[in-house]
Amino acid sequence: MKELMDVLNVINGVIWHQYVLFFLLGVGVLFTLWSGFCQFRALTHGVAVVRGKYDDKNDPGAINHFQALSTALSATVGLGNIAGVAIAISLGGPGAVFWMWVVGLCGMALKLTEVTQAMLFRDTSDPENPKGGAMWVCKRGFAKLNPGLAPLGAAVGGLFCVTLLISCVTGGNMFQAWNVADIGFTYFGIPQIVTGILFAVLVGIVIIGGIKRIGDIAGKIVPFMCAIYILAGLFVIITRAGEIPAMFALIFREAFAPSEAVGAFIGGTMGYGFLKGMQRALFSNEAGQGSAPIAHSAAKTDEPVREGVVAGLEPFIDTICVCTITALVILLSGAWSRDPVLTYGDQAPRMHLAEGQTTSWTADPTPITIVNNDQAKAEAKNQLKAEAGVFLVVEGARNSETGGTRHRLNGTVKGTDDEGYRVEWKTLDLAKDETPRIAIPGVYFDFKGATLTAKAYDRVIPNLGFWIVPAVAFLFAFSTMISWSYYGEQGVVYLFGSKSVMPYRIVYCILIMAACAGLIQTQDELDVISTLGTGVMLWVNIPIMLIFGPMAMKAYRDYMGKLKSGEMKGHAYPKAADVIEGKDVE
């Protein structure tokens, strides 16, 4: 596994180079200016469309605007908002939050543009199962530009589908299942594979019903789960309201200055915070990836731009609202820079070279106990057990990722309550042959992703995270996996035809179980595979957006001209219950 991670790290180093990130931001700014700040239209006209003002059962498509938005949001508002934000802050520091906001605002323009393009070229020949997405933009769009480019369009569409399936497997499937399995094990001692089997069965039951069933389930789950999580987060934030100004100041300050190491946070440069903030925001809201247009293409509408404007709401809801709540809870609670909760007593672990190695360091097995204070005991509740992940913060050679000199030496807890607990340490590869030293006395639990967010809630209000985060994480992950299964399904249909759908669904469910069966071990491995999936899609989809951007922007200006002239009056708002259930278009 280490060799595979090394290869993937090299690939990620290329596809997530800082110049690539600057380019992505530039594209977001380009479409923001080109559209005349379409973010405003998304927050005004987009809300009216979602509420059903323009729904028409006679328009082509399968589901209404609200269900299309809910389906797309069920893929974006997932564990990226709980676990992804936690990963961004734990690795990139508070400054990563600022760059998440920037991506969220620019992402509104990216999402509007890519969905408008997909709607312009979608295939509604089968009204019960419309087809759309970047692959169809390529297949039909290149042929429209020049009939001789049709083969090229088909090939580029196929390439997009390959990247879509990579992202489907990594971020849309394994990332979600792994995080819920981890939090289930941490809090309730549920074996990870049991969680994997449960998810595989539930997801399988839903995805057999196709986009209509997915849209129906998403339309019910998404508002409910978002409301629960947002209310719980706001409750925590209000209890620490006096600290909010200082926390915002910290976010802005560290976005442009090196993030210093403190507690469990090992530090990072501005560039590292920028990288992690953008990676996790793009992973969460999927702007520019080309995934959401697949769901939106099923919407009932005869106006392509109308659904594009609806899609512009996604990054705002996902990143500006939900991700910010998670970030503030983690920062206000101090969970990101927490103190150690385990102690090794008077005898510190002895650092030494691993057997037969010249630059790989490890430490002797270390007896551990819980630090004798209330905060440590609360954080260690249900956590100190065999196979739990822990780490030491050590000082050594320059960390090539963070730019600092601190590193994490990971370990695994062994033992029982009766015989006591010890840590068996893994190895740490340093660039130079010099003995690392322990920077902070004590041992940290390695709270991974969603577990860190849950512990942040618990630090403010005891047991709130214990009840809220596992339940919401389950719903978030479930909704994300069913939506991404549909995205991947459309990819295999494009590549292999409709006969490939059932084999694909079976493999998709098997991969859920594989992710929970020990295939992924650490938060760093999880970060590597999920960012790979996001990155490869961006590399293919952004050029497609630029090629067909003029068409989308022309359609946008024409639509807004009609809206301003009063040509599109809509009708009275239908009942909210009818919109949620899709009855207003039946």
C-alpha positions as CSV (number, residue, x, y, z in Angstrom):
1,M,0.0,0.0,0.0
2,K,2.9,2.4,0.8
3,E,4.2,2.0,-2.7
4,L,0.8,2.8,-4.2
5,M,0.5,5.9,-2.0
6,D,3.9,7.1,-3.1
7,V,2.9,6.8,-6.7
8,L,-0.4,8.6,-6.1
9,N,1.4,11.3,-4.1
10,V,3.6,12.0,-7.2
11,I,0.5,12.2,-9.4
12,N,-1.3,14.5,-7.0
13,G,1.8,16.7,-6.8
14,V,1.4,17.3,-10.6
15,I,-2.4,17.7,-10.9
16,W,-2.6,19.8,-7.7
17,H,0.4,22.0,-8.4
18,Q,-0.1,25.5,-7.1
19,Y,-0.1,26.9,-10.6
20,V,-3.0,24.6,-11.5
21,L,-4.9,26.0,-8.5
22,F,-4.2,29.6,-9.6
23,F,-5.5,28.6,-13.0
24,L,-8.7,27.2,-11.5
25,L,-9.3,30.3,-9.5
26,G,-8.7,32.3,-12.7
27,V,-11.4,30.4,-14.5
28,G,-13.8,31.0,-11.7
29,V,-13.1,34.7,-11.8
30,L,-13.4,34.7,-15.6
31,F,-16.9,33.3,-15.6
32,T,-17.9,35.5,-12.6
33,L,-16.9,38.6,-14.6
34,W,-18.2,37.2,-18.0
35,S,-21.6,36.6,-16.5
36,G,-21.8,39.9,-14.6
37,F,-21.5,38.3,-11.2
38,C,-24.0,35.5,-11.7
39,Q,-23.8,34.7,-7.9
40,F,-26.4,37.4,-7.3
41,R,-28.8,35.8,-9.8
42,A,-28.3,32.4,-8.2
43,L,-29.2,33.7,-4.8
44,T,-32.3,35.5,-6.0
45,H,-33.8,34.0,-9.2
46,G,-32.4,30.6,-8.4
47,V,-34.3,30.5,-5.1
48,A,-37.6,31.3,-7.0
49,V,-36.9,28.5,-9.5
50,V,-36.3,26.0,-6.7
51,R,-39.5,26.9,-5.0
52,G,-41.4,25.8,-8.1
53,K,-42.4,29.2,-9.6
54,Y,-41.3,28.0,-13.1
55,D,-42.0,24.2,-12.8
56,D,-44.0,22.8,-15.7
57,K,-45.0,19.2,-16.0
58,N,-45.0,19.5,-19.8
59,D,-41.3,20.4,-20.0
60,P,-38.8,17.7,-21.0
61,G,-37.1,15.9,-18.1
62,A,-37.8,13.5,-15.2
63,I,-37.7,15.5,-11.9
64,N,-38.4,19.1,-10.8
65,H,-35.8,21.7,-10.1
66,F,-35.9,21.1,-6.3
67,Q,-35.3,17.4,-6.7
68,A,-32.5,18.0,-9.2
69,L,-30.9,20.4,-6.7
70,S,-31.4,18.0,-3.9
71,T,-29.9,15.1,-5.9
72,A,-26.8,17.2,-6.7
73,L,-26.6,18.5,-3.1
74,S,-26.9,15.0,-1.8
75,A,-23.6,14.3,-3.6
76,T,-21.9,17.5,-2.6
77,V,-23.3,18.0,1.0
78,G,-21.7,14.9,2.3
79,L,-18.8,13.9,4.4
80,G,-16.7,16.5,2.5
81,N,-18.5,19.0,4.8
82,I,-17.8,17.1,8.0
83,A,-14.7,15.0,7.3
84,G,-13.2,17.1,4.5
85,V,-13.3,20.3,6.4
86,A,-11.7,18.6,9.4
87,I,-8.9,17.2,7.2
88,A,-8.3,20.6,5.6
89,I,-7.9,22.3,9.0
90,S,-6.0,19.5,10.7
91,L,-3.5,19.5,7.7
92,G,-3.6,23.1,6.4
93,G,-4.6,25.1,9.5
94,P,-7.2,27.8,10.0
95,G,-6.0,29.6,6.8
96,A,-7.4,26.8,4.7
97,V,-11.0,28.0,5.6
98,F,-10.4,31.3,3.8
99,W,-9.4,29.5,0.6
100,M,-12.5,27.3,1.0
101,W,-14.6,30.5,0.9
102,V,-12.9,31.8,-2.1
103,V,-13.5,28.5,-4.0
104,G,-17.1,28.6,-2.8
105,L,-17.8,32.0,-4.4
106,C,-15.9,31.3,-7.6
107,G,-17.5,27.8,-7.6
108,M,-21.0,29.3,-8.0
109,A,-20.0,30.7,-11.4
110,L,-18.2,27.5,-12.4
111,K,-21.3,25.4,-11.4
112,L,-23.7,27.7,-13.3
113,T,-21.6,27.5,-16.4
114,E,-21.0,23.8,-16.5
115,V,-24.7,22.9,-15.8
116,T,-25.9,25.4,-18.5
117,Q,-23.6,23.7,-21.0
118,A,-24.9,20.3,-20.0
119,M,-28.5,21.4,-20.4
120,L,-27.7,22.9,-23.9
121,F,-26.5,19.5,-25.1
122,R,-28.5,17.0,-23.0
123,D,-30.3,14.0,-24.6
124,T,-34.1,13.8,-23.7
125,S,-35.0,11.1,-26.3
126,D,-35.9,8.9,-23.3
127,P,-38.0,11.3,-21.1
128,E,-37.9,9.0,-18.1
129,N,-34.1,8.8,-18.1
130,P,-32.6,12.0,-19.6
131,K,-28.8,11.9,-20.2
132,G,-26.5,14.8,-19.8
133,G,-23.1,15.9,-18.5
134,A,-19.7,16.8,-19.9
135,M,-19.5,13.6,-22.0
136,W,-22.6,14.6,-23.9
137,V,-21.4,18.2,-24.2
138,C,-18.3,16.8,-25.9
139,K,-20.1,14.3,-28.1
140,R,-22.7,16.8,-29.4
141,G,-20.8,20.1,-28.9
142,F,-17.7,19.2,-31.0
143,A,-19.9,18.0,-33.8
144,K,-21.9,21.3,-33.7
145,L,-18.6,23.3,-33.9
146,N,-17.5,21.2,-36.8
147,P,-18.9,17.8,-38.0
148,G,-15.4,16.6,-38.6
149,L,-14.6,17.0,-34.9
150,A,-17.3,14.4,-33.9
151,P,-14.8,11.6,-33.4
152,L,-12.7,13.8,-31.2
153,G,-15.7,14.8,-29.2
154,A,-16.7,11.2,-28.6
155,A,-13.1,10.4,-27.5
156,V,-12.9,13.4,-25.1
157,G,-16.3,12.4,-23.7
158,G,-15.0,8.9,-23.0
159,L,-11.9,10.3,-21.3
160,F,-14.2,12.4,-19.0
161,C,-16.1,9.3,-18.2
162,V,-12.9,7.5,-17.1
163,T,-12.1,10.3,-14.7
164,L,-15.7,10.4,-13.5
165,L,-15.5,6.7,-12.6
166,I,-12.2,7.3,-10.7
167,S,-13.8,10.1,-8.7
168,C,-16.9,8.0,-8.2
169,V,-14.9,5.1,-6.7
170,T,-12.6,7.2,-4.5
171,G,-14.5,10.3,-3.3
172,G,-18.1,9.4,-4.0
173,N,-17.9,5.9,-2.6
174,M,-14.8,4.9,-0.5
175,F,-14.2,8.2,1.2
176,Q,-17.8,8.3,2.4
177,A,-18.0,4.7,3.6
178,W,-14.6,4.7,5.3
179,N,-15.4,7.8,7.4
180,V,-18.7,6.5,8.7
181,A,-17.1,3.1,9.4
182,D,-14.4,4.9,11.4
183,I,-16.7,7.0,13.4
184,G,-18.9,4.0,14.1
185,F,-15.9,2.1,15.4
186,T,-14.7,5.0,17.5
187,Y,-17.9,5.8,19.2
188,F,-19.8,2.5,19.3
189,G,-17.2,-0.2,18.7
190,I,-19.0,-1.4,15.5
191,P,-16.6,-3.3,13.3
192,Q,-15.9,-1.3,10.1
193,I,-16.9,-4.2,7.9
194,V,-20.4,-4.3,9.5
195,T,-20.9,-0.7,8.5
196,G,-19.7,-1.5,5.0
197,I,-22.2,-4.3,4.6
198,L,-25.1,-2.2,5.9
199,F,-24.2,0.6,3.5
200,A,-23.8,-1.7,0.5
201,V,-27.3,-3.2,1.1
202,L,-29.1,0.1,1.6
203,V,-27.4,1.8,-1.3
204,G,-28.1,-1.2,-3.5
205,I,-31.8,-1.1,-2.7
206,V,-32.1,2.6,-3.7
207,I,-29.9,2.7,-6.8
208,I,-31.9,-0.1,-8.5
209,G,-34.8,2.3,-8.8
210,G,-32.8,4.8,-11.0
211,I,-32.9,8.6,-11.0
212,K,-36.5,9.0,-10.0
213,R,-36.1,7.0,-6.8
214,I,-32.7,8.7,-6.1
215,G,-34.4,12.1,-6.7
216,D,-37.3,11.2,-4.4
217,I,-35.0,9.9,-1.6
218,A,-32.7,12.9,-1.9
219,G,-35.5,15.4,-1.9
220,K,-36.6,14.0,1.5
221,I,-33.2,13.4,3.1
222,V,-31.2,16.5,2.1
223,P,-33.4,19.2,3.7
224,F,-33.7,17.1,6.9
225,M,-30.1,16.3,7.3
226,C,-28.9,19.8,6.5
227,A,-31.4,21.3,9.0
228,I,-30.2,19.0,11.8
229,Y,-26.5,19.7,11.2
230,I,-26.9,23.4,10.7
231,L,-29.0,23.9,13.9
232,A,-26.6,21.8,16.0
233,G,-23.6,23.8,14.6
234,L,-25.3,27.2,15.2
235,F,-26.1,26.1,18.7
236,V,-22.5,25.3,19.4
237,I,-21.3,28.6,17.7
238,I,-23.7,30.7,19.8
239,T,-22.3,29.3,23.0
240,R,-18.9,30.6,22.0
241,A,-20.2,33.8,20.3
242,G,-17.7,36.0,22.1
243,E,-14.8,34.2,20.5
244,I,-16.1,34.4,16.9
245,P,-14.4,37.8,16.0
246,A,-11.0,36.5,17.1
247,M,-11.6,33.3,15.2
248,F,-12.4,35.1,12.0
249,A,-9.3,37.2,12.5
250,L,-7.2,34.0,12.9
251,I,-8.7,32.6,9.6
252,F,-7.8,35.8,7.6
253,R,-4.4,36.2,9.3
254,E,-3.3,32.6,8.7
255,A,-4.6,32.6,5.1
256,F,-1.7,34.9,4.2
257,A,0.9,34.0,6.8
258,P,2.7,30.7,7.7
259,S,0.6,28.6,10.0
260,E,2.7,27.9,13.1
261,A,2.7,24.5,14.8
262,V,0.5,24.3,17.9
263,G,-0.6,21.3,19.8
264,A,-1.8,18.5,17.4
265,F,-1.4,20.8,14.4
266,I,2.1,20.4,13.0
267,G,2.2,23.7,11.1
268,G,2.1,24.6,7.4
269,T,3.0,27.3,5.0
270,M,0.5,29.7,3.4
271,G,0.8,27.6,0.2
272,Y,0.0,24.4,2.1
273,G,-3.1,26.0,3.6
274,F,-4.1,27.3,0.2
275,L,-3.6,23.8,-1.3
276,K,-5.6,22.0,1.4
277,G,-8.4,24.6,1.5
278,M,-8.9,24.5,-2.3
279,Q,-8.6,20.7,-2.4
280,R,-11.2,20.1,0.2
281,A,-13.6,22.8,-1.0
282,L,-13.5,21.5,-4.6
283,F,-13.9,18.0,-3.2
284,S,-16.9,19.1,-1.2
285,N,-18.8,21.4,-3.7
286,E,-17.6,19.7,-6.9
287,A,-17.5,23.0,-8.8
288,G,-15.7,22.5,-12.1
289,Q,-15.7,18.7,-11.8
290,G,-18.5,18.1,-14.2
291,S,-20.4,15.7,-11.9
292,A,-23.4,17.8,-10.8
293,P,-24.5,18.5,-14.4
294,I,-25.4,14.8,-14.7
295,A,-28.0,15.2,-12.0
296,H,-29.2,18.6,-13.2
297,S,-29.7,17.2,-16.7
298,A,-32.7,15.2,-15.4
299,A,-34.6,18.4,-14.5
300,K,-37.9,19.2,-16.2
301,T,-37.2,22.5,-18.0
302,D,-37.1,23.9,-21.5
303,E,-34.7,26.7,-20.5
304,P,-31.1,25.4,-20.1
305,V,-29.9,28.5,-18.2
306,R,-32.7,28.2,-15.6
307,E,-31.2,25.0,-14.3
308,G,-27.8,26.5,-14.5
309,V,-28.9,29.3,-12.2
310,V,-30.3,26.7,-9.7
311,A,-27.0,24.9,-9.8
312,G,-25.2,28.1,-8.7
313,L,-26.8,27.7,-5.3
314,E,-24.9,24.5,-4.6
315,P,-21.5,25.9,-3.7
316,F,-23.1,28.6,-1.6
317,I,-25.1,26.1,0.4
318,D,-22.3,23.5,0.6
319,T,-19.2,25.6,1.2
320,I,-20.3,29.1,2.4
321,C,-22.9,27.7,4.8
322,V,-22.4,24.1,5.8
323,C,-18.6,23.9,5.5
324,T,-18.2,27.2,7.5
325,I,-20.3,25.9,10.3
326,T,-18.1,22.8,10.6
327,A,-14.9,24.9,10.4
328,L,-16.1,27.3,13.2
329,V,-17.1,24.4,15.5
330,I,-13.6,22.8,15.0
331,L,-11.8,26.1,15.5
332,L,-13.9,27.4,18.4
333,S,-13.6,24.1,20.2
334,G,-9.8,24.0,19.9
335,A,-10.0,20.4,18.6
336,W,-7.6,21.2,15.7
337,S,-4.8,22.3,18.1
338,R,-5.7,20.1,21.1
339,D,-3.3,18.9,23.8
340,P,-2.4,15.2,24.2
341,V,-4.8,13.0,26.1
342,L,-2.5,10.0,26.6
343,T,0.7,9.9,28.5
344,Y,3.7,7.5,28.5
345,G,4.8,8.5,32.0
346,D,8.4,9.3,32.8
347,Q,9.9,7.1,30.1
348,A,9.7,8.8,26.7
349,P,9.6,6.6,23.6
350,R,13.1,6.0,22.3
351,M,13.4,7.1,18.6
352,H,15.7,4.9,16.5
353,L,16.2,3.7,12.9
354,A,13.9,0.8,11.9
355,E,15.8,-2.4,11.3
356,G,17.7,-2.4,8.1
357,Q,16.8,1.2,7.3
358,T,18.9,4.3,7.0
359,T,16.2,7.1,7.0
360,S,13.1,5.4,8.3
361,W,12.6,6.1,12.0
362,T,10.4,4.4,14.6
363,A,10.1,4.1,18.4
364,D,10.0,1.2,20.9
365,P,6.5,0.0,22.0
366,T,5.2,2.4,24.5
367,P,2.9,1.8,27.5
368,I,0.2,4.5,27.7
369,T,-2.5,5.7,30.1
370,I,-5.0,8.5,30.0
371,V,-3.9,12.0,31.2
372,N,-5.5,12.6,34.6
373,N,-7.8,15.5,33.8
374,D,-11.5,15.9,32.8
375,Q,-10.9,17.0,29.3
376,A,-8.6,14.1,28.5
377,K,-11.0,11.6,30.1
378,A,-13.9,13.0,28.0
379,E,-11.9,12.8,24.8
380,A,-10.7,9.3,25.5
381,K,-14.2,8.0,26.2
382,N,-14.8,4.9,24.0
383,Q,-11.6,5.7,22.2
384,L,-8.8,3.9,24.2
385,K,-9.0,0.3,22.8
386,A,-7.1,-2.1,20.6
387,E,-6.4,-0.9,17.0
388,A,-7.2,2.7,17.8
389,G,-4.9,5.1,15.9
390,V,-2.6,7.5,17.7
391,F,0.4,9.7,16.9
392,L,3.4,11.5,18.4
393,V,4.5,15.0,17.2
394,V,8.2,14.9,16.5
395,E,10.8,17.4,15.4
396,G,13.2,16.5,12.6
397,A,14.2,17.3,9.1
398,R,12.2,19.6,6.9
399,N,8.7,18.4,6.2
400,S,8.4,18.6,2.4
401,E,4.6,19.1,2.5
402,T,4.1,21.6,5.3
403,G,7.4,23.5,5.0
404,G,8.0,23.1,8.7
405,T,10.1,20.7,10.8
406,R,7.4,18.8,12.6
407,H,6.0,15.4,11.7
408,R,3.5,12.9,12.9
409,L,4.8,9.4,13.9
410,N,1.7,7.2,13.7
411,G,1.0,4.2,15.8
412,T,-1.6,1.6,16.7
413,V,-2.9,0.8,20.2
414,K,-2.6,-2.8,21.4
415,G,-3.7,-4.5,24.6
416,T,-6.8,-4.6,26.8
417,D,-8.3,-2.9,29.8
418,D,-7.1,-5.7,32.1
419,E,-3.5,-6.0,30.8
420,G,-3.1,-2.3,30.0
421,Y,-2.4,-0.6,26.7
422,R,0.7,0.1,24.6
423,V,1.4,1.7,21.3
424,E,3.3,-0.1,18.5
425,W,4.8,2.6,16.3
426,K,5.0,2.7,12.5
427,T,7.9,4.2,10.6
428,L,8.6,7.8,9.6
429,D,10.7,8.6,6.5
430,L,12.8,11.7,6.9
431,A,14.7,13.4,4.2
432,K,17.9,13.5,6.2
433,D,19.7,11.0,8.3
434,E,19.2,12.7,11.7
435,T,17.5,11.5,14.8
436,P,14.1,13.1,15.3
437,R,13.1,14.2,18.8
438,I,9.7,14.3,20.5
439,A,8.4,17.9,20.2
440,I,5.4,17.6,22.5
441,P,5.4,15.2,25.5
442,G,2.3,12.9,25.3
443,V,0.4,10.9,22.7
444,Y,-2.5,12.1,20.6
445,F,-5.5,10.1,19.4
446,D,-5.6,10.3,15.6
447,F,-9.1,11.6,15.2
448,K,-9.7,11.1,11.5
449,G,-12.1,13.3,9.5
450,A,-15.6,13.0,10.8
451,T,-14.4,11.8,14.1
452,L,-12.4,15.0,14.7
453,T,-15.6,17.0,14.0
454,A,-17.6,14.9,16.4
455,K,-14.9,15.4,19.1
456,A,-15.1,19.2,18.4
457,Y,-18.8,19.2,19.2
458,D,-18.2,17.1,22.3
459,R,-15.5,19.5,23.6
460,V,-18.1,22.3,23.6
461,I,-21.2,20.4,24.7
462,P,-20.5,16.9,26.2
463,N,-22.0,14.1,24.1
464,L,-23.5,16.4,21.4
465,G,-21.1,15.1,18.9
466,F,-21.7,11.6,20.2
467,W,-25.3,11.8,19.1
468,I,-25.4,14.3,16.3
469,V,-22.4,13.7,14.1
470,P,-22.6,9.9,13.7
471,A,-26.3,10.2,12.7
472,V,-25.8,13.1,10.3
473,A,-22.6,11.5,8.9
474,F,-24.6,8.3,8.1
475,L,-27.2,10.4,6.2
476,F,-24.6,12.5,4.5
477,A,-22.6,9.5,3.3
478,F,-25.7,7.6,2.3
479,S,-27.1,10.4,0.2
480,T,-23.7,11.1,-1.4
481,M,-23.1,7.5,-2.3
482,I,-26.5,7.1,-4.0
483,S,-26.1,10.2,-6.1
484,W,-22.5,9.3,-7.1
485,S,-23.7,5.9,-8.0
486,Y,-25.9,7.5,-10.6
487,Y,-23.1,9.7,-11.9
488,G,-20.9,6.6,-12.4
489,E,-23.8,4.8,-13.9
490,Q,-24.1,7.5,-16.6
491,G,-20.4,7.1,-17.3
492,V,-20.5,3.4,-17.9
493,V,-23.6,3.8,-20.0
494,Y,-21.7,6.2,-22.2
495,L,-18.7,3.9,-22.4
496,F,-20.3,0.5,-22.5
497,G,-24.0,0.8,-23.1
498,S,-27.0,0.1,-20.9
499,K,-26.2,-3.6,-20.4
500,S,-23.3,-2.5,-18.2
501,V,-25.5,-0.9,-15.6
502,M,-26.3,-3.9,-13.4
503,P,-22.6,-5.2,-13.2
504,Y,-21.6,-1.6,-12.4
505,R,-24.1,-1.4,-9.5
506,I,-22.8,-4.7,-8.1
507,V,-19.2,-3.6,-8.3
508,Y,-20.1,-0.2,-6.7
509,C,-21.6,-1.9,-3.7
510,I,-18.7,-4.3,-3.3
511,L,-16.3,-1.3,-3.2
512,I,-18.3,0.1,-0.3
513,M,-17.5,-3.0,1.7
514,A,-13.8,-3.0,0.5
515,A,-13.3,0.5,1.8
516,C,-14.5,-0.6,5.2
517,A,-12.4,-3.8,5.3
518,G,-9.0,-2.2,6.0
519,L,-8.1,-1.2,2.4
520,I,-7.5,2.3,3.7
521,Q,-5.6,2.7,7.0
522,T,-4.9,6.4,7.7
523,Q,-6.3,9.9,7.2
524,D,-3.3,10.7,4.9
525,E,-4.2,7.8,2.6
526,L,-7.8,8.9,2.6
527,D,-6.7,12.4,1.6
528,V,-4.5,11.1,-1.2
529,I,-7.2,8.9,-2.9
530,S,-10.0,11.4,-2.6
531,T,-8.0,14.4,-3.9
532,L,-6.8,12.2,-6.8
533,G,-10.5,11.6,-7.9
534,T,-11.3,15.3,-7.8
535,G,-8.1,16.4,-9.5
536,V,-8.4,14.1,-12.6
537,M,-11.9,15.3,-13.3
538,L,-10.9,19.0,-13.1
539,W,-8.1,18.4,-15.5
540,V,-10.5,17.1,-18.2
541,N,-13.6,19.2,-17.4
542,I,-12.1,22.7,-17.1
543,P,-10.9,22.7,-20.7
544,I,-14.3,21.5,-21.8
545,M,-15.9,24.5,-19.9
546,L,-13.6,26.9,-21.6
547,I,-14.2,25.6,-25.1
548,F,-18.0,25.8,-24.8
549,G,-18.0,28.7,-22.4
550,P,-19.0,31.3,-25.1
551,M,-22.1,29.2,-25.9
552,A,-23.1,29.1,-22.2
553,M,-22.5,32.8,-21.6
554,K,-24.5,33.8,-24.7
555,A,-27.4,31.6,-23.5
556,Y,-27.1,33.2,-20.0
557,R,-27.3,36.7,-21.3
558,D,-30.2,35.9,-23.6
559,Y,-32.1,34.3,-20.7
560,M,-31.4,37.2,-18.3
561,G,-32.6,39.6,-21.0
562,K,-35.9,37.8,-21.2
563,L,-36.2,37.8,-17.4
564,K,-35.6,41.5,-17.1
565,S,-38.1,42.3,-19.9
566,G,-40.8,40.4,-18.0
567,E,-41.1,37.7,-20.7
568,M,-40.8,35.0,-18.0
569,K,-43.4,35.6,-15.4
570,G,-43.8,32.1,-14.0
571,H,-46.8,31.2,-12.0
572,A,-48.0,31.1,-8.4
573,Y,-45.8,29.1,-6.0
574,P,-47.0,25.6,-5.6
575,K,-47.3,24.0,-2.1
576,A,-44.0,23.3,-0.6
577,A,-44.9,19.6,0.1
578,D,-45.8,19.2,-3.6
579,V,-42.4,20.6,-4.6
580,I,-40.5,18.4,-2.2
581,E,-42.3,15.3,-3.4
582,G,-42.2,16.3,-7.1
583,K,-46.0,16.2,-7.4
584,D,-46.1,19.7,-9.0
585,V,-44.7,18.1,-12.2
586,E,-46.6,14.9,-12.2
